[in-house]
Amino acid sequence: MSPTRLSMSAPDALRLARGRPQSRWPAPASAEDRLAPDCRPVFIPSFHIAPDEPVFAIGSCFARHIEATLAEAGQPAPMLSFALPAEEQARFGAARQPAGLLNKYTPASMLEELTMALDGGDSGQEFVVPHGEGWIDLSLNASYPVSQARAMARRAEISALFAHALRSCRVAIVTLGLIESWLDEETGRVLTIAPPPPLVAAHPGRFTFFRPAPTEVIAQVEAVLRLIHGARGRRGSGRC
């Protein structure tokens, strides 16, 4: 089956429709009324999450919102344990969730992060580059400089956190957002956000903006899912 096309037999389609009241027009029978007062999707999950079961999430700010909602309901969310020193938190944003620094907006940047977490030989040091009065980590959702030692220690901490969460959580949530990406031509690594303009000006030709083809995006997402399943020892079926 094509990854962009859904196909099923007529009996299956009718069976699904009969089991979903939402598939029928409300009274009075008009398309306009079907959207009033609002139109919401209906999900029938094929698995359940135990009340005390930890959940791993990766993606954009939507992933952080899901974690926050789960945490409010008493569900463990390991990535929310990430914390920043007070001075660094102030520079990132005093009111922002520290785990927001770990946001990944593209499948390519997710793949980079998961590879670093699960590959013991990939320290991610190529992402740490000099900028301004310090060093920045191009794999993160911020570009404020810190010392080189702090940047490397933080990178190791983040990789360890991702590795622990990946290996300890049966349930993983991946939220997809953008596909447009930035490539560091010097290292071959894909950035999480656009490089700071002063860094681009200081290194002409080093960074490239690209929009991958749909087939590339699908391959990236499939690679992300393979890493997640592999980290869990292939527990679970990957259903949703």
C-alpha positions in Angstrom: 0.0 0.0 0.0 1.2 3.5 -0.8 2.3 5.4 2.3 0.2 8.3 1.2 -2.9 6.4 0.3 -5.5 4.6 2.4 -7.4 1.8 0.8 -9.8 -0.8 2.2 -12.6 -3.1 1.0 -16.2 -1.9 0.8 -17.4 -4.3 3.5 -14.6 -3.1 5.8 -15.5 0.5 5.1 -19.2 0.0 5.8 -18.4 -2.0 9.0 -16.3 0.8 10.3 -19.0 3.4 9.4 -21.7 1.4 11.2 -19.6 1.3 14.4 -19.0 5.1 14.4 -22.0 7.3 15.1 -19.9 10.2 14.1 -19.8 9.1 10.5 -23.5 9.8 10.1 -25.1 13.2 9.4 -26.8 14.8 12.4 -30.3 16.0 12.2 -31.2 18.1 10.3 -29.2 16.3 7.6 -26.9 19.0 6.2 -23.2 19.4 5.8 -23.3 22.8 7.5 -24.9 21.4 10.6 -22.4 18.6 10.8 -19.8 21.1 11.7 -21.9 22.8 14.4 -21.0 23.6 17.1 -17.6 22.1 16.2 -16.0 19.2 14.4 -13.7 16.9 16.4 -11.9 13.7 15.4 -12.7 10.5 17.2 -9.9 8.1 18.1 -10.2 4.5 19.0 -6.8 3.5 20.4 -5.5 -0.1 20.1 -3.6 0.0 23.3 -4.0 1.4 26.9 -1.6 3.2 29.2 -1.4 2.1 32.8 -1.9 5.0 35.3 1.6 4.8 36.6 3.3 4.0 33.3 6.0 6.4 32.1 5.5 8.0 28.7 8.3 9.2 26.4 7.5 12.1 24.0 9.6 13.8 21.3 8.7 16.5 18.9 7.7 20.2 19.0 6.1 22.2 21.8 3.1 20.0 21.3 5.1 17.1 22.8 5.8 19.2 25.8 2.1 20.1 26.2 1.1 16.4 26.0 3.7 15.6 28.7 2.4 18.5 30.9 -1.2 17.2 30.5 -0.1 13.7 31.4 1.9 14.9 34.4 -1.1 16.9 35.7 -3.1 13.6 35.6 -0.3 11.9 37.5 1.3 10.1 34.6 5.2 10.0 34.7 6.9 11.9 31.9 10.6 11.4 32.2 11.6 14.2 29.8 10.1 16.7 32.1 12.8 16.0 34.7 15.2 18.0 32.6 16.3 21.1 34.5 18.5 24.1 33.9 20.7 26.2 36.3 18.9 29.4 37.4 21.1 31.7 35.3 20.6 29.5 32.2 16.9 29.2 32.8 16.7 33.0 32.9 18.4 33.2 29.5 16.2 30.5 28.0 13.1 32.2 29.5 12.1 32.2 33.1 8.5 31.1 32.4 9.5 28.4 29.9 9.5 24.7 30.6 13.1 23.6 30.7 12.3 20.6 28.6 11.4 23.1 25.8 15.1 23.3 25.2 14.8 19.7 23.9 12.1 20.4 21.3 12.6 18.8 17.9 10.7 20.4 15.1 11.7 18.1 12.2 12.1 14.4 11.7 15.7 15.0 10.7 16.5 16.7 14.0 14.7 13.9 15.9 16.8 11.4 14.1 20.0 13.2 15.1 19.0 13.3 18.8 18.0 9.7 19.0 21.1 8.6 17.3 23.3 10.5 19.8 21.3 9.0 22.7 21.6 5.4 21.5 25.0 5.4 19.8 27.7 5.3 22.5 30.3 6.6 20.1 28.4 9.7 19.1 29.0 12.4 21.7 27.4 15.1 19.6 30.4 17.4 20.0 30.1 18.5 16.4 27.0 20.4 17.4 28.9 22.5 20.0 30.5 25.5 18.2 32.0 28.8 19.3 29.6 31.8 19.1 29.8 35.2 20.7 31.4 35.0 24.1 30.9 31.3 24.5 29.7 28.1 22.9 26.2 27.1 21.6 24.7 23.7 20.9 23.2 23.6 17.4 21.1 20.6 18.3 19.1 22.5 20.9 16.1 24.9 20.7 18.0 27.9 21.8 21.2 29.7 20.8 22.4 31.4 24.0 26.1 30.9 24.7 27.6 29.0 27.6 31.1 27.8 28.4 32.4 24.9 26.3 32.6 22.7 29.4 28.9 23.4 30.2 27.8 22.9 26.6 29.5 19.5 26.5 28.3 18.4 29.9 24.8 19.4 29.0 24.9 17.5 25.8 26.0 14.4 27.6 23.2 14.9 30.2 20.6 15.3 27.5 21.8 12.2 25.6 21.7 10.2 28.8 18.2 11.4 29.6 16.9 10.5 26.1 18.6 7.1 26.4 17.0 6.4 29.8 13.5 7.5 28.6 13.7 5.5 25.4 14.7 2.3 27.2 12.3 2.6 30.1 9.1 3.7 28.4 6.9 1.3 26.5 4.7 4.1 25.2 6.3 6.7 22.9 4.6 9.8 21.5 6.1 11.4 18.4 4.6 14.8 17.3 5.5 15.8 13.7 5.8 19.5 12.8 8.0 21.0 10.2 10.1 19.4 7.5 12.1 22.5 6.5 15.6 22.1 7.9 19.1 23.5 8.2 22.3 21.6 7.4 25.8 22.2 8.7 27.8 21.4 5.5 31.0 21.2 7.6 29.8 18.5 9.9 26.9 16.9 7.9 24.6 17.4 11.0 21.1 18.7 10.8 20.3 21.6 13.2 17.1 21.9 15.3 16.5 25.5 14.5 18.0 28.1 12.2 21.6 29.1 13.0 22.1 32.5 14.5 22.6 35.2 11.8 26.0 36.3 13.2 27.2 32.7 12.9 26.0 32.4 9.4 27.7 35.7 8.5 30.9 34.5 10.1 30.9 31.3 8.2 29.6 31.9 4.7 28.7 28.7 2.9 28.7 26.6 6.0 24.9 26.4 6.5 22.3 25.3 4.0 18.5 25.5 4.2 16.7 22.6 2.6 13.2 21.1 2.3 13.5 17.3 1.9 11.3 15.4 -0.6 8.3 13.5 0.8 10.2 10.2 0.3 13.1 11.6 2.4 10.7 12.7 5.2 9.0 9.3 5.2 12.4 7.6 5.4 13.4 9.8 8.3 10.2 9.1 10.3 10.6 5.4 9.7 14.2 5.6 10.9 13.0 7.5 14.0 10.4 4.8 14.7 13.0 2.0 14.2 15.3 3.6 16.8 12.5 3.9 19.3 11.4 0.3 18.8 15.0 -0.9 18.9 15.7 1.0 22.2 12.7 -0.8 23.8 14.0 -4.1 22.7 11.1 -4.3 20.2 8.6 -4.4 23.0 5.1 -3.5 21.8 3.8 -3.4 18.3 4.0 0.2 17.4 0.2 0.5 17.2 -1.7 3.7 17.8 
